Amino acid sequence: MLATMLRSSLAGLCLQACLASAALAEIPTKLGDDQLPMGAAKRTPGPFDQLLFKVGSEYKRWGRVDDEMRWAPWLCRKPEPGKLNFSDRPAGDAHGQKLYSLFARQRDEFFQLTKDKKVNVGQTIVKQSWLPEEITDSQEIPPKFNANFEKIIVSKDPRKQEGGIPQIVNETDHFYPFAWKGDKVYKAGNQTDLFVMTKLDPKTPDTDEGWVYGVLSPDGKTVSAAGKIESCVRCHSTSQGDRLFGYMHLFEKQP
């Protein structure tokens, strides 16, 4: 009788153990991409992620580097809004065949960039990017020079609107979402990644002589790459302006 009871108890324990193992096997050990929280990076967080998140949340306040309408007029013509530019990088490159617009934390310093001059710690550049979408309807094609002001996208700083603080022109974004390539005109299509460069102390580990490169989602809430990104270093190390290439078409003379 005792032996029979022991065998029954052992059988019950074995069944419980098997059921427990089966239940544990059904518990995922790693969340799939569709299970990640909104805005969570699909990678192991790195030491520069929080810095990049901060950049992603505030860069629009700095203004586009070529948005003349943010500043008091000093030109003998109407100030122009920020415009799109075509990347000259080849197809397959991170920036290849995309449209872009730049923001700089220190706008004046960005324009004073010269050959072999070091950029101050704290300078940050953000490149917005879009896929180009050709405009074929002749009725929709805007003028190539002297922007059609009815087509300018104006965005006010939401902090001022929500807080009831008066909005001034210096805190408003003016964007003309068109670019020309030869005889063809394109508009900003789907927005793609934000590309970030921010300068830290050159002695900071895992940086490119102080430069941290980052790739964020368009809303700035997801970091997909950060730090000393090999592809970024390979290209920007060829610059003669402390990893920056400048903005060659800014304020060019209009015919």
GUDREN-159266 format. One record per residue (C-alpha): x, y, z; residue number from 0. Coordinates in nm, 2 decimals. Layout:
% residues N
pt u->X	v->Y	w->Z	resi->NUM .
...
% end
This chain:
% residues 255
pt u->0.00	v->0.00	w->0.00	resi->0 .
pt u->0.28	v->0.24	w->0.10	resi->1 .
pt u->0.46	v->0.17	w->-0.23	resi->2 .
pt u->0.15	v->0.24	w->-0.43	resi->3 .
pt u->0.10	v->0.57	w->-0.26	resi->4 .
pt u->0.46	v->0.67	w->-0.32	resi->5 .
pt u->0.43	v->0.58	w->-0.69	resi->6 .
pt u->0.11	v->0.80	w->-0.72	resi->7 .
pt u->0.28	v->1.09	w->-0.54	resi->8 .
pt u->0.58	v->1.07	w->-0.77	resi->9 .
pt u->0.37	v->1.05	w->-1.07	resi->10 .
pt u->0.18	v->1.36	w->-0.96	resi->11 .
pt u->0.50	v->1.55	w->-0.90	resi->12 .
pt u->0.63	v->1.46	w->-1.24	resi->13 .
pt u->0.31	v->1.57	w->-1.41	resi->14 .
pt u->0.33	v->1.91	w->-1.23	resi->15 .
pt u->0.69	v->1.95	w->-1.33	resi->16 .
pt u->0.61	v->1.88	w->-1.69	resi->17 .
pt u->0.32	v->2.12	w->-1.69	resi->18 .
pt u->0.54	v->2.39	w->-1.53	resi->19 .
pt u->0.81	v->2.34	w->-1.79	resi->20 .
pt u->0.56	v->2.36	w->-2.07	resi->21 .
pt u->0.42	v->2.69	w->-1.93	resi->22 .
pt u->0.77	v->2.84	w->-1.90	resi->23 .
pt u->0.84	v->2.74	w->-2.26	resi->24 .
pt u->0.55	v->2.95	w->-2.37	resi->25 .
pt u->0.69	v->3.27	w->-2.19	resi->26 .
pt u->0.88	v->3.47	w->-2.45	resi->27 .
pt u->1.24	v->3.55	w->-2.35	resi->28 .
pt u->1.27	v->3.83	w->-2.60	resi->29 .
pt u->1.01	v->4.07	w->-2.72	resi->30 .
pt u->0.94	v->4.08	w->-3.09	resi->31 .
pt u->0.96	v->4.40	w->-3.28	resi->32 .
pt u->0.58	v->4.43	w->-3.28	resi->33 .
pt u->0.58	v->4.39	w->-2.90	resi->34 .
pt u->0.83	v->4.67	w->-2.82	resi->35 .
pt u->0.69	v->4.98	w->-2.64	resi->36 .
pt u->0.62	v->5.28	w->-2.86	resi->37 .
pt u->0.94	v->5.47	w->-2.92	resi->38 .
pt u->1.17	v->5.20	w->-2.78	resi->39 .
pt u->1.49	v->5.13	w->-2.97	resi->40 .
pt u->1.51	v->4.79	w->-3.13	resi->41 .
pt u->1.86	v->4.74	w->-3.00	resi->42 .
pt u->2.06	v->4.74	w->-2.68	resi->43 .
pt u->2.06	v->5.10	w->-2.55	resi->44 .
pt u->2.40	v->5.27	w->-2.57	resi->45 .
pt u->2.57	v->5.54	w->-2.37	resi->46 .
pt u->2.47	v->5.82	w->-2.61	resi->47 .
pt u->2.10	v->5.74	w->-2.65	resi->48 .
pt u->1.97	v->5.98	w->-2.40	resi->49 .
pt u->2.18	v->6.26	w->-2.55	resi->50 .
pt u->2.03	v->6.18	w->-2.89	resi->51 .
pt u->1.68	v->6.16	w->-2.75	resi->52 .
pt u->1.72	v->6.51	w->-2.61	resi->53 .
pt u->1.85	v->6.64	w->-2.95	resi->54 .
pt u->1.55	v->6.48	w->-3.12	resi->55 .
pt u->1.31	v->6.65	w->-2.89	resi->56 .
pt u->1.45	v->7.01	w->-2.92	resi->57 .
pt u->1.63	v->7.05	w->-3.26	resi->58 .
pt u->1.33	v->7.22	w->-3.43	resi->59 .
pt u->1.36	v->7.51	w->-3.19	resi->60 .
pt u->1.71	v->7.60	w->-3.33	resi->61 .
pt u->1.57	v->7.67	w->-3.68	resi->62 .
pt u->1.68	v->7.56	w->-4.02	resi->63 .
pt u->2.01	v->7.70	w->-4.11	resi->64 .
pt u->1.89	v->7.86	w->-4.43	resi->65 .
pt u->1.56	v->7.99	w->-4.30	resi->66 .
pt u->1.62	v->8.37	w->-4.36	resi->67 .
pt u->1.26	v->8.45	w->-4.25	resi->68 .
pt u->1.35	v->8.38	w->-3.88	resi->69 .
pt u->1.58	v->8.68	w->-3.88	resi->70 .
pt u->1.54	v->9.06	w->-3.92	resi->71 .
pt u->1.58	v->9.15	w->-4.29	resi->72 .
pt u->1.92	v->9.27	w->-4.39	resi->73 .
pt u->1.92	v->9.17	w->-4.76	resi->74 .
pt u->1.81	v->9.38	w->-5.06	resi->75 .
pt u->1.54	v->9.13	w->-5.14	resi->76 .
pt u->1.27	v->8.93	w->-4.96	resi->77 .
pt u->1.41	v->8.68	w->-4.71	resi->78 .
pt u->1.37	v->8.32	w->-4.82	resi->79 .
pt u->1.23	v->8.02	w->-4.63	resi->80 .
pt u->1.43	v->7.71	w->-4.55	resi->81 .
pt u->1.45	v->7.49	w->-4.87	resi->82 .
pt u->1.52	v->7.13	w->-4.97	resi->83 .
pt u->1.85	v->7.02	w->-5.12	resi->84 .
pt u->1.94	v->6.70	w->-5.31	resi->85 .
pt u->2.21	v->6.49	w->-5.15	resi->86 .
pt u->2.49	v->6.42	w->-5.39	resi->87 .
pt u->2.57	v->6.09	w->-5.23	resi->88 .
pt u->2.53	v->5.78	w->-5.46	resi->89 .
pt u->2.23	v->5.55	w->-5.44	resi->90 .
pt u->2.28	v->5.29	w->-5.17	resi->91 .
pt u->2.45	v->5.53	w->-4.94	resi->92 .
pt u->2.27	v->5.63	w->-4.62	resi->93 .
pt u->2.20	v->5.98	w->-4.76	resi->94 .
pt u->2.19	v->5.87	w->-5.13	resi->95 .
pt u->1.93	v->6.02	w->-5.36	resi->96 .
pt u->1.74	v->6.18	w->-5.07	resi->97 .
pt u->1.62	v->6.54	w->-5.00	resi->98 .
pt u->1.75	v->6.71	w->-4.69	resi->99 .
pt u->1.73	v->7.01	w->-4.47	resi->100 .
pt u->1.97	v->7.11	w->-4.19	resi->101 .
pt u->1.94	v->7.24	w->-3.84	resi->102 .
pt u->2.23	v->7.37	w->-3.63	resi->103 .
pt u->2.24	v->7.43	w->-3.26	resi->104 .
pt u->2.49	v->7.71	w->-3.32	resi->105 .
pt u->2.39	v->7.86	w->-3.65	resi->106 .
pt u->2.65	v->8.14	w->-3.66	resi->107 .
pt u->2.93	v->7.91	w->-3.58	resi->108 .
pt u->2.81	v->7.68	w->-3.86	resi->109 .
pt u->2.84	v->7.96	w->-4.11	resi->110 .
pt u->3.19	v->8.05	w->-3.99	resi->111 .
pt u->3.32	v->7.70	w->-4.06	resi->112 .
pt u->3.65	v->7.72	w->-4.23	resi->113 .
pt u->3.92	v->7.48	w->-4.34	resi->114 .
pt u->4.10	v->7.31	w->-4.05	resi->115 .
pt u->3.91	v->7.51	w->-3.79	resi->116 .
pt u->3.79	v->7.30	w->-3.49	resi->117 .
pt u->3.42	v->7.31	w->-3.40	resi->118 .
pt u->3.33	v->7.41	w->-3.04	resi->119 .
pt u->3.21	v->7.14	w->-2.80	resi->120 .
pt u->2.83	v->7.14	w->-2.79	resi->121 .
pt u->2.77	v->7.21	w->-3.16	resi->122 .
pt u->2.50	v->6.98	w->-3.30	resi->123 .
pt u->2.38	v->6.93	w->-3.66	resi->124 .
pt u->2.05	v->6.75	w->-3.75	resi->125 .
pt u->1.97	v->6.65	w->-4.10	resi->126 .
pt u->1.61	v->6.58	w->-4.18	resi->127 .
pt u->1.57	v->6.36	w->-4.49	resi->128 .
pt u->1.29	v->6.26	w->-4.73	resi->129 .
pt u->1.24	v->6.04	w->-5.03	resi->130 .
pt u->1.19	v->6.27	w->-5.34	resi->131 .
pt u->0.86	v->6.27	w->-5.52	resi->132 .
pt u->0.86	v->6.41	w->-5.87	resi->133 .
pt u->0.59	v->6.67	w->-5.95	resi->134 .
pt u->0.46	v->6.61	w->-6.31	resi->135 .
pt u->0.15	v->6.82	w->-6.30	resi->136 .
pt u->0.24	v->7.16	w->-6.45	resi->137 .
pt u->-0.02	v->7.33	w->-6.24	resi->138 .
pt u->0.15	v->7.21	w->-5.92	resi->139 .
pt u->0.50	v->7.31	w->-6.01	resi->140 .
pt u->0.62	v->7.61	w->-5.80	resi->141 .
pt u->0.86	v->7.88	w->-5.93	resi->142 .
pt u->1.22	v->7.78	w->-5.91	resi->143 .
pt u->1.34	v->8.11	w->-5.77	resi->144 .
pt u->1.17	v->8.34	w->-5.53	resi->145 .
pt u->0.95	v->8.10	w->-5.33	resi->146 .
pt u->0.58	v->8.11	w->-5.38	resi->147 .
pt u->0.49	v->8.23	w->-5.03	resi->148 .
pt u->0.15	v->8.05	w->-5.05	resi->149 .
pt u->0.33	v->7.72	w->-5.06	resi->150 .
pt u->0.56	v->7.78	w->-4.76	resi->151 .
pt u->0.48	v->7.56	w->-4.46	resi->152 .
pt u->0.48	v->7.77	w->-4.14	resi->153 .
pt u->0.51	v->7.59	w->-3.81	resi->154 .
pt u->0.50	v->7.78	w->-3.48	resi->155 .
pt u->0.67	v->7.67	w->-3.16	resi->156 .
pt u->0.40	v->7.47	w->-2.97	resi->157 .
pt u->0.55	v->7.58	w->-2.64	resi->158 .
pt u->0.45	v->7.94	w->-2.71	resi->159 .
pt u->0.10	v->7.85	w->-2.83	resi->160 .
pt u->0.02	v->7.62	w->-2.54	resi->161 .
pt u->0.16	v->7.86	w->-2.28	resi->162 .
pt u->-0.02	v->8.17	w->-2.41	resi->163 .
pt u->0.32	v->8.34	w->-2.47	resi->164 .
pt u->0.32	v->8.57	w->-2.77	resi->165 .
pt u->0.47	v->8.41	w->-3.08	resi->166 .
pt u->0.74	v->8.61	w->-3.25	resi->167 .
pt u->0.89	v->8.55	w->-3.60	resi->168 .
pt u->1.22	v->8.43	w->-3.46	resi->169 .
pt u->1.04	v->8.12	w->-3.31	resi->170 .
pt u->0.86	v->8.02	w->-3.63	resi->171 .
pt u->0.98	v->7.76	w->-3.89	resi->172 .
pt u->0.94	v->7.84	w->-4.26	resi->173 .
pt u->0.99	v->7.55	w->-4.49	resi->174 .
pt u->0.96	v->7.53	w->-4.87	resi->175 .
pt u->0.94	v->7.16	w->-4.95	resi->176 .
pt u->1.06	v->7.16	w->-5.31	resi->177 .
pt u->1.39	v->7.10	w->-5.49	resi->178 .
pt u->1.50	v->7.10	w->-5.85	resi->179 .
pt u->1.73	v->6.86	w->-6.02	resi->180 .
pt u->1.80	v->6.97	w->-6.38	resi->181 .
pt u->1.46	v->7.04	w->-6.54	resi->182 .
pt u->1.27	v->6.83	w->-6.29	resi->183 .
pt u->1.11	v->6.94	w->-5.97	resi->184 .
pt u->1.05	v->6.73	w->-5.67	resi->185 .
pt u->0.87	v->6.76	w->-5.34	resi->186 .
pt u->0.93	v->6.60	w->-5.00	resi->187 .
pt u->0.77	v->6.26	w->-5.00	resi->188 .
pt u->0.79	v->6.02	w->-4.71	resi->189 .
pt u->1.02	v->6.15	w->-4.43	resi->190 .
pt u->1.30	v->5.91	w->-4.35	resi->191 .
pt u->1.57	v->5.91	w->-4.07	resi->192 .
pt u->1.71	v->6.20	w->-3.88	resi->193 .
pt u->2.09	v->6.20	w->-3.90	resi->194 .
pt u->2.27	v->6.37	w->-3.61	resi->195 .
pt u->2.62	v->6.48	w->-3.53	resi->196 .
pt u->2.70	v->6.63	w->-3.19	resi->197 .
pt u->3.04	v->6.74	w->-3.06	resi->198 .
pt u->3.17	v->6.63	w->-2.72	resi->199 .
pt u->3.51	v->6.65	w->-2.56	resi->200 .
pt u->3.75	v->6.50	w->-2.81	resi->201 .
pt u->3.88	v->6.27	w->-2.54	resi->202 .
pt u->3.54	v->6.11	w->-2.49	resi->203 .
pt u->3.57	v->5.73	w->-2.55	resi->204 .
pt u->3.39	v->5.57	w->-2.84	resi->205 .
pt u->3.36	v->5.89	w->-3.04	resi->206 .
pt u->3.52	v->6.02	w->-3.36	resi->207 .
pt u->3.75	v->6.28	w->-3.19	resi->208 .
pt u->3.46	v->6.40	w->-2.99	resi->209 .
pt u->3.19	v->6.36	w->-3.26	resi->210 .
pt u->2.89	v->6.13	w->-3.19	resi->211 .
pt u->2.69	v->6.02	w->-3.49	resi->212 .
pt u->2.33	v->5.91	w->-3.45	resi->213 .
pt u->2.04	v->5.78	w->-3.66	resi->214 .
pt u->1.69	v->5.85	w->-3.52	resi->215 .
pt u->1.34	v->5.78	w->-3.64	resi->216 .
pt u->1.17	v->6.09	w->-3.80	resi->217 .
pt u->0.99	v->6.17	w->-3.47	resi->218 .
pt u->1.32	v->6.15	w->-3.28	resi->219 .
pt u->1.19	v->5.89	w->-3.04	resi->220 .
pt u->1.38	v->5.58	w->-3.16	resi->221 .
pt u->1.76	v->5.55	w->-3.19	resi->222 .
pt u->1.87	v->5.29	w->-3.44	resi->223 .
pt u->2.24	v->5.36	w->-3.43	resi->224 .
pt u->2.47	v->5.58	w->-3.22	resi->225 .
pt u->2.83	v->5.65	w->-3.14	resi->226 .
pt u->3.13	v->5.60	w->-3.36	resi->227 .
pt u->2.94	v->5.47	w->-3.66	resi->228 .
pt u->3.19	v->5.33	w->-3.92	resi->229 .
pt u->3.01	v->5.44	w->-4.23	resi->230 .
pt u->2.97	v->5.80	w->-4.09	resi->231 .
pt u->3.34	v->5.81	w->-3.99	resi->232 .
pt u->3.46	v->5.69	w->-4.32	resi->233 .
pt u->3.28	v->5.97	w->-4.50	resi->234 .
pt u->3.31	v->6.26	w->-4.26	resi->235 .
pt u->3.68	v->6.20	w->-4.19	resi->236 .
pt u->3.75	v->6.33	w->-4.54	resi->237 .
pt u->3.61	v->6.67	w->-4.44	resi->238 .
pt u->3.86	v->6.96	w->-4.40	resi->239 .
pt u->3.62	v->7.14	w->-4.16	resi->240 .
pt u->3.64	v->6.92	w->-3.84	resi->241 .
pt u->3.41	v->6.65	w->-3.98	resi->242 .
pt u->3.15	v->6.90	w->-4.12	resi->243 .
pt u->3.11	v->6.98	w->-4.49	resi->244 .
pt u->2.92	v->7.31	w->-4.46	resi->245 .
pt u->2.63	v->7.43	w->-4.66	resi->246 .
pt u->2.75	v->7.52	w->-5.01	resi->247 .
pt u->2.43	v->7.66	w->-5.16	resi->248 .
pt u->2.32	v->7.88	w->-4.87	resi->249 .
pt u->2.25	v->8.24	w->-4.97	resi->250 .
pt u->2.37	v->8.18	w->-5.33	resi->251 .
pt u->2.29	v->8.47	w->-5.56	resi->252 .
pt u->1.96	v->8.44	w->-5.74	resi->253 .
pt u->1.93	v->8.55	w->-6.11	resi->254 .
% end
